Amino acid sequence: MPGKQLEEGPMEVAAVEDGGDEGLGGLTVEELQQGQEAALALEDMMALSAQTLVRTEVEELYKEVRSLGQGRYGRVLLVTHRQKGTPLALKQLPKTSTSLRGFLYEFCVGLSLGTHSAIVAAYGIGIESANSYSFLTEPVLHGDLITLIQPKVGRVSLPWNPPECGTPHPLVRCFAHSCLNFSL
Protein backbone atom coordinates (compact mmCIF):
# COMPACT_ATOMS: atom_id res chain seq x y z
CA MET A 1 0.00 0.00 0.00
CA PRO A 2 1.44 3.43 -0.88
CA GLY A 3 3.00 5.23 2.03
CA LYS A 4 2.89 2.23 4.36
CA GLN A 5 6.11 1.90 6.31
CA LEU A 6 7.73 -1.50 6.30
CA GLU A 7 9.09 -2.67 9.60
CA GLU A 8 12.60 -4.03 9.90
CA GLY A 9 12.41 -7.24 11.85
CA PRO A 10 14.85 -8.03 14.68
CA MET A 11 15.41 -11.51 13.21
CA GLU A 12 16.87 -9.99 10.03
CA VAL A 13 19.21 -7.72 11.97
CA ALA A 14 20.37 -10.60 14.17
CA ALA A 15 21.12 -12.76 11.13
CA VAL A 16 23.50 -10.16 9.74
CA GLU A 17 25.09 -9.43 13.11
CA ASP A 18 25.84 -13.14 13.54
CA GLY A 19 27.54 -13.16 10.14
CA GLY A 20 24.73 -15.13 8.48
CA ASP A 21 22.57 -14.01 5.62
CA GLU A 22 19.73 -16.47 6.06
CA GLY A 23 16.39 -14.86 5.32
CA LEU A 24 17.99 -11.90 3.54
CA GLY A 25 19.02 -13.63 0.34
CA GLY A 26 22.60 -12.42 0.70
CA LEU A 27 21.59 -8.78 1.19
CA THR A 28 22.79 -6.55 3.98
CA VAL A 29 20.20 -4.88 6.20
CA GLU A 30 21.03 -1.57 4.51
CA GLU A 31 20.48 -3.03 1.03
CA LEU A 32 17.22 -4.60 2.14
CA GLN A 33 16.06 -1.31 3.62
CA GLN A 34 16.99 0.56 0.42
CA GLY A 35 15.02 -1.98 -1.61
CA GLN A 36 12.00 -1.58 0.65
CA GLU A 37 12.21 2.20 0.35
CA ALA A 38 12.44 1.94 -3.45
CA ALA A 39 9.40 -0.37 -3.51
CA LEU A 40 7.42 2.11 -1.40
CA ALA A 41 8.46 5.00 -3.64
CA LEU A 42 7.37 3.01 -6.71
CA GLU A 43 4.01 2.24 -5.08
CA ASP A 44 3.51 5.94 -4.33
CA MET A 45 4.44 6.84 -7.91
CA MET A 46 1.96 4.27 -9.24
CA ALA A 47 -0.84 5.66 -7.05
CA LEU A 48 -0.18 9.21 -8.26
CA SER A 49 0.09 8.11 -11.89
CA ALA A 50 -3.25 6.28 -11.66
CA GLN A 51 -4.87 9.57 -10.65
CA THR A 52 -3.36 11.49 -13.55
CA LEU A 53 -4.01 9.13 -16.46
CA VAL A 54 -5.31 10.97 -19.51
CA ARG A 55 -8.54 9.27 -20.56
CA THR A 56 -8.89 9.68 -24.30
CA GLU A 57 -8.45 7.84 -27.55
CA VAL A 58 -4.84 7.98 -28.75
CA GLU A 59 -5.91 9.04 -32.25
CA GLU A 60 -7.37 12.29 -30.86
CA LEU A 61 -3.96 13.49 -29.69
CA TYR A 62 -1.44 11.67 -31.90
CA LYS A 63 -1.16 10.69 -35.55
CA GLU A 64 0.30 7.25 -36.23
CA VAL A 65 3.29 7.36 -38.58
CA ARG A 66 4.45 3.73 -38.55
CA SER A 67 5.02 0.72 -36.37
CA LEU A 68 8.37 0.56 -34.58
CA GLY A 69 7.84 -2.89 -33.15
CA GLN A 70 5.41 -5.41 -31.81
CA GLY A 71 5.69 -8.12 -29.22
CA ARG A 72 3.79 -10.42 -26.97
CA TYR A 73 2.69 -7.67 -24.61
CA GLY A 74 1.88 -4.86 -27.01
CA ARG A 75 3.27 -2.63 -29.70
CA VAL A 76 5.30 0.52 -30.13
CA LEU A 77 4.29 3.12 -32.68
CA LEU A 78 6.01 6.17 -34.05
CA VAL A 79 3.49 8.96 -33.63
CA THR A 80 3.45 12.71 -34.01
CA HIS A 81 1.62 15.15 -31.78
CA ARG A 82 -1.34 16.44 -33.79
CA GLN A 83 -0.82 20.10 -32.84
CA LYS A 84 2.96 20.42 -32.49
CA GLY A 85 4.17 17.69 -34.86
CA THR A 86 6.64 16.34 -32.27
CA PRO A 87 7.74 12.76 -33.06
CA LEU A 88 7.31 10.36 -30.14
CA ALA A 89 7.20 6.64 -29.53
CA LEU A 90 3.92 5.37 -28.10
CA LYS A 91 4.01 2.08 -26.21
CA GLN A 92 0.53 0.60 -26.33
CA LEU A 93 -0.57 -2.31 -24.13
CA PRO A 94 -4.00 -3.89 -24.76
CA LYS A 95 -6.38 -4.00 -21.80
CA THR A 96 -7.27 -7.59 -22.67
CA SER A 97 -3.82 -8.74 -21.53
CA THR A 98 -2.67 -5.89 -19.26
CA SER A 99 -4.04 -4.94 -15.86
CA LEU A 100 -4.04 -1.32 -14.76
CA ARG A 101 -1.51 -2.22 -12.06
CA GLY A 102 0.72 -3.98 -14.62
CA PHE A 103 0.61 -0.93 -16.88
CA LEU A 104 1.31 1.46 -14.00
CA TYR A 105 4.27 -0.66 -12.91
CA GLU A 106 5.85 -0.62 -16.38
CA PHE A 107 5.07 3.07 -16.86
CA CYS A 108 6.55 4.11 -13.51
CA VAL A 109 9.63 1.91 -13.81
CA GLY A 110 10.16 3.50 -17.24
CA LEU A 111 9.86 6.96 -15.72
CA SER A 112 12.33 6.08 -12.98
CA LEU A 113 14.93 4.42 -15.18
CA GLY A 114 14.50 6.80 -18.11
CA THR A 115 16.61 9.42 -16.36
CA HIS A 116 19.71 7.31 -17.11
CA SER A 117 21.51 8.45 -20.25
CA ALA A 118 21.68 4.93 -21.75
CA ILE A 119 17.97 4.15 -21.32
CA VAL A 120 15.14 5.46 -23.47
CA ALA A 121 13.41 8.32 -21.65
CA ALA A 122 9.76 7.85 -20.80
CA TYR A 123 7.61 10.95 -20.61
CA GLY A 124 5.13 11.43 -17.79
CA ILE A 125 2.03 11.03 -19.92
CA GLY A 126 0.00 7.89 -19.35
CA ILE A 127 -3.06 7.36 -21.54
CA GLU A 128 -6.06 5.15 -20.93
CA SER A 129 -8.29 4.54 -23.94
CA ALA A 130 -11.23 2.20 -24.36
CA ASN A 131 -9.02 -0.72 -25.42
CA SER A 132 -5.49 0.03 -24.23
CA TYR A 133 -3.08 1.70 -21.86
CA SER A 134 -0.29 3.73 -23.45
CA PHE A 135 2.67 5.89 -22.56
CA LEU A 136 5.10 8.01 -24.49
CA THR A 137 8.86 7.69 -24.81
CA GLU A 138 11.55 9.27 -26.90
CA PRO A 139 11.60 7.59 -30.31
CA VAL A 140 14.45 5.23 -31.21
CA LEU A 141 14.63 5.68 -34.96
CA HIS A 142 17.92 3.95 -35.77
CA GLY A 143 17.13 0.44 -34.54
CA ASP A 144 17.87 -1.15 -31.21
CA LEU A 145 20.70 -3.15 -29.71
CA ILE A 146 19.20 -6.54 -30.54
CA THR A 147 19.19 -5.76 -34.29
CA LEU A 148 22.94 -5.11 -34.13
CA ILE A 149 23.96 -8.32 -32.32
CA GLN A 150 25.25 -11.03 -34.64
CA PRO A 151 23.47 -14.35 -33.92
CA LYS A 152 25.52 -16.92 -31.95
CA VAL A 153 28.52 -14.60 -31.92
CA GLY A 154 27.45 -12.09 -29.29
CA ARG A 155 29.33 -9.25 -30.94
CA VAL A 156 27.78 -5.94 -31.83
CA SER A 157 28.11 -4.69 -35.38
CA LEU A 158 27.52 -0.95 -35.53
CA PRO A 159 26.69 0.60 -38.90
CA TRP A 160 29.36 3.21 -38.13
CA ASN A 161 32.58 3.30 -36.16
CA PRO A 162 32.66 6.38 -33.92
CA PRO A 163 36.29 7.57 -34.06
CA GLU A 164 36.02 9.68 -30.90
CA CYS A 165 35.32 6.61 -28.80
CA GLY A 166 38.83 5.17 -29.01
CA THR A 167 37.84 1.68 -27.84
CA PRO A 168 38.01 -1.35 -30.13
CA HIS A 169 35.51 -3.53 -28.28
CA PRO A 170 32.12 -3.21 -30.05
CA LEU A 171 30.02 -3.85 -26.95
CA VAL A 172 31.86 -1.14 -25.03
CA ARG A 173 31.32 1.22 -27.97
CA CYS A 174 27.65 0.38 -27.94
CA PHE A 175 27.18 1.24 -24.28
CA ALA A 176 29.28 4.39 -24.35
CA HIS A 177 26.38 6.84 -24.60
CA SER A 178 28.45 9.75 -25.85
CA CYS A 179 29.51 7.67 -28.84
CA LEU A 180 26.05 6.56 -29.90
CA ASN A 181 23.68 8.18 -32.34
CA PHE A 182 20.70 6.25 -30.99
CA SER A 183 19.25 5.34 -27.62
CA LEU A 184 19.14 1.83 -26.23
Solvent accessible surface area in square Angstrom, and as a share of the most:
residue,aa,sasa,rsa
1,M,167,0.75
2,P,58,0.37
3,G,45,0.43
4,K,113,0.48
5,Q,139,0.62
6,L,85,0.42
7,E,158,0.71
8,E,76,0.34
9,G,25,0.24
10,P,116,0.73
11,M,163,0.73
12,E,48,0.22
13,V,44,0.25
14,A,45,0.35
15,A,22,0.17
16,V,52,0.30
17,E,134,0.60
18,D,124,0.65
19,G,71,0.68
20,G,32,0.31
21,D,76,0.39
22,E,150,0.67
23,G,78,0.75
24,L,9,0.04
25,G,78,0.75
26,G,48,0.46
27,L,77,0.38
28,T,66,0.39
29,V,28,0.16
30,E,113,0.51
31,E,81,0.36
32,L,35,0.18
33,Q,84,0.37
34,Q,101,0.45
35,G,41,0.40
36,Q,43,0.19
37,E,97,0.44
38,A,63,0.49
39,A,51,0.40
40,L,26,0.13
41,A,60,0.47
42,L,36,0.18
43,E,36,0.16
44,D,54,0.28
45,M,67,0.30
46,M,8,0.04
47,A,34,0.26
48,L,114,0.57
49,S,12,0.08
50,A,26,0.20
51,Q,136,0.61
52,T,100,0.58
53,L,10,0.05
54,V,59,0.34
55,R,151,0.55
56,T,25,0.14
57,E,66,0.30
58,V,9,0.05
59,E,106,0.48
60,E,116,0.52
61,L,61,0.30
62,Y,11,0.04
63,K,114,0.48
64,E,93,0.42
65,V,77,0.44
66,R,118,0.43
67,S,63,0.40
68,L,54,0.27
69,G,32,0.31
70,Q,151,0.67
71,G,49,0.47
72,R,211,0.77
73,Y,142,0.54
74,G,17,0.16
75,R,94,0.34
76,V,43,0.25
77,L,5,0.03
78,L,16,0.08
79,V,2,0.01
80,T,32,0.18
81,H,44,0.20
82,R,129,0.47
83,Q,164,0.73
84,K,165,0.70
85,G,44,0.42
86,T,60,0.35
87,P,65,0.41
88,L,20,0.10
89,A,4,0.03
90,L,0,0.00
91,K,57,0.24
92,Q,22,0.10
93,L,3,0.02
94,P,49,0.31
95,K,65,0.28
96,T,135,0.78
97,S,75,0.48
98,T,23,0.13
99,S,71,0.46
100,L,68,0.34
101,R,139,0.51
102,G,35,0.33
103,F,0,0.00
104,L,10,0.05
105,Y,116,0.44
106,E,59,0.26
107,F,6,0.03
108,C,0,0.00
109,V,41,0.23
110,G,20,0.19
111,L,38,0.19
112,S,55,0.35
113,L,95,0.47
114,G,11,0.11
115,T,123,0.71
116,H,106,0.47
117,S,67,0.43
118,A,19,0.15
119,I,71,0.36
120,V,32,0.18
121,A,28,0.22
122,A,15,0.11
123,Y,84,0.32
124,G,61,0.58
125,I,70,0.36
126,G,4,0.04
127,I,0,0.00
128,E,33,0.15
129,S,10,0.07
130,A,72,0.56
131,N,114,0.58
132,S,9,0.06
133,Y,17,0.06
134,S,0,0.00
135,F,9,0.04
136,L,1,0.00
137,T,20,0.12
138,E,44,0.20
139,P,33,0.21
140,V,33,0.19
141,L,84,0.42
142,H,121,0.54
143,G,32,0.31
144,D,60,0.31
145,L,38,0.19
146,I,126,0.64
147,T,96,0.56
148,L,28,0.14
149,I,59,0.30
150,Q,76,0.34
151,P,116,0.73
152,K,212,0.90
153,V,88,0.50
154,G,51,0.49
155,R,121,0.44
156,V,6,0.03
157,S,52,0.34
158,L,19,0.10
159,P,99,0.62
160,W,67,0.23
161,N,108,0.55
162,P,8,0.05
163,P,121,0.76
164,E,124,0.56
165,C,27,0.16
166,G,74,0.71
167,T,35,0.20
168,P,121,0.76
169,H,88,0.39
170,P,7,0.05
171,L,67,0.34
172,V,80,0.46
173,R,27,0.10
174,C,0,0.00
175,F,101,0.42
176,A,31,0.24
177,H,81,0.36
178,S,101,0.65
179,C,10,0.06
180,L,21,0.10
181,N,106,0.54
182,F,13,0.06
183,S,22,0.14
184,L,44,0.22
